[in-house]
Amino acid sequence: MSTKNRENRAAKQKARARRANRYQDGVGQDAAERHAATVNFVGRVLWEAASGPSEAEARMLAAELASGRHGARRSVDTAVDLVLRRALGHTWTGGWQPYDVFQIARRRLTETGTGLLVDAIAGELGQRAAASVHWRWRAQLDEIGAVVWWEADRPQFGQWAEKHGHTHEYALGAVIAALAMLMTLPKLPEIPLPDEGSARTGVDERMLAKVRGLLAKAESSQFPEEAEALSAKAQELMSRYSFERALVEAEQGSGARGTGRRFWLDNPYPGAKASLVSAVAKANRCRAVSYEKLGFVALVGHEVDLELVELLSTSLLVQATEAMLTTGRQVTRTGQSRTRSFRQSFLLAYAQRIGERLAEADHATSEQVSDERLLPVLARRTKEVDDLFETMFPEVVLRARTISNHAGWDAGRAAAEAAKLGVDRARIT
């Protein structure tokens, strides 16, 4: 930044300080008026600090607000609460959900900033009527640990800083960083939520818990026969449930509409991992769109199928990562590292072959099912998913990925051949 720009910013900061002092020292103002004026002023400063200055300037503003020259600490803390809740409210209207904000914060903020936002989420949704918060959002609050623990008669932000032993200046710096991140989040397609009275679309949590347990055991087993037996049981449980629910809902005329969710990916190689999730989704009558820069895959489908995609994708990502790491580092004859290109190609090949195996299994299952009602039911559900997908993502761009390491490609396909498809519909009888 040039000297002239720094001088201009310094002048603006001094002007804000003079305005704040006029607000606080004005003749005839009582305590309530001074409090309101300070809250209003600090709120504007926080928005400006989050939207413009460099990190160094943001720290200066945090120090200035923490100095006490612009109002009582209680007034400053009240302004923080209001600004954070306002920012989160804008984020919800932009298509983001509580779990999404938590995941993006983990990637872009410090642990302190992430914790601040988790509590801010609890505060923003906690001020709403309980009946107005959808059950899926309530489940996400439980998942990220967002609970109201503070006393209602004092500003939440001040109590958060005290609880974690942060100075006022340091805590305000975390607020500015969190606000800056929220301001840069792009608008996302809104995910339609299941009806509140739909009993979560008939998904049986006890059955899903059994499947998760079986998959975990299959992943950790050192004995192929045991792993196959565990996988076969998981396949039968999940697949039978999925088909049975589709038939029951069709018969009762209570079929749930399509919905969506976001599957967050860990670094490294998020693009290649997204390809694996997309392959699993395609084989299970779901659609997928990769948001590689943000770090997630958007999935569209029916609730039961989405559960299946999440369970199987999670299991296969574990298996793929373990198989990839066992190959070790890759170098050329001259000692140049090829590890990154090898692993990228490995995961892409793994995803392609897994998709082929799942498609083969799905085709075999469709031939085994004797109920003639199933095929038209599945066809209708596929159309519902396609229609919703087109509504949510009218301008999807297909992207081709280049394979730069053929050794990695061959190794990835070989690993996919050995992968245990823990929820495989081919086991249905």
Phi, psi and omega in degrees: 000139182287162179300321181298317180295320178296321179296320179296317180294320178298321179295320178296320179297319178295323178295319178297320179297318179296319179296320180296318180296324177295321179300318188277332185258005184301139182292134175088356179282131175269181186299319182295320179293318179297319179298314181296320180294319180294316179301316180296315181295311181298322178301317179294320180297318180297317178298316180295318182296323182283334187264348186227301195294166173287175179299320180297317179290325177297322178294323178296317179295321178298317179296320180296315180292328182281349185290339182090355182286343185248015177140164180297151182300323180300321179293319178297315182295323176297319178298320178300313179304313183294318182292316179298318181291323177295317180297319178293323177301319175296324181294319178297318180292343177272011174094357180277152178240165185307315182295326178296315180297320177299315183292318180290328177294321178301328183273335189242344182243169173286171176300324177297313180297321179295316179297321177301314182292324178301314178292324178296323177297315178300320180292318182294314181281334179292338179279353179268159176297137184304323183291342182272353180261117185300151182298329179292321177292321178298322177296322179293323177299318177297320184294323182265000178075033181270102181228152177274112182243347189271164178283144186281344186268004177227154180302137181299316185300316180298319179292325178297315181297318179296317183300321185262003176071029180268143171292160181298319181296313180298318181296321178294325175298321177295323178296313181299318179296318179295317178297319179299320179293315181299324182293334184267357183290132180285160176287135180246154175299134180291134179272121178293134182262145177300154178302143183300327182265017185274005181054041178056040173059026174080006180289126181270110184294328179294319178294319179296324178296321178296317180297316179300319179296318179295318179295320179297318179293321179296322180293326185266350183291140177264000184244113184306319182295319178295316180299319179296320179295318178295318179296319181299319179294319178297319179301313183296314181300307185290317184292316178301317181297315181301312181290320181296319179296320179299318181290317181296315180296322178294319181292322181274352183068026184245023182303131181286147176287164179295157179214194182206173174197171181241128181257111184274141185247149176262149173286158001270182176059049181297327180294315179294321178293324176297326177297323178293314179298319179296322179294319177295319180298314181300321181287348183239033174059034173240162177244153184220146174226130182269128171251076190298319183292328178276329176103027178216167173244126176274127182246141177232131180178194173269155190306313182296316180294325178294322175299317179298315180298317180296315181297310184290320179298316180300316180296315183290327176295322176297312181296318180297317181295317179296317180295322180294317183291332180291341179287343178075189179281147181243129179226155177279177179296334180271002178091005180282134182289133173237019186299314184296311180295323178299311184290324176299312180294323178303309183292324178294318178294320178301314181298317181296314182291324176298318178300319178296317181295319179293321178297319178297317180295319180295319179296317179297321180295318181299330179282337181274333182289125185268343183288114184291346179285339191293314185300313177294328177296314180294324178296318179294318180295324177297319179295321178299318179294316180298318180295316179295320179299315180296327178290318183283324185230072184288345185231050179287138179249125177285141183233128177269142179250137182269134176267115185255356182220102185289332176294320177295321178299312181296319180293323180294318178294322179296319179294324179294327178297326183271352183295146178266116180277089190297341178228082189248117186291348181294346181277352183293137177237000000 
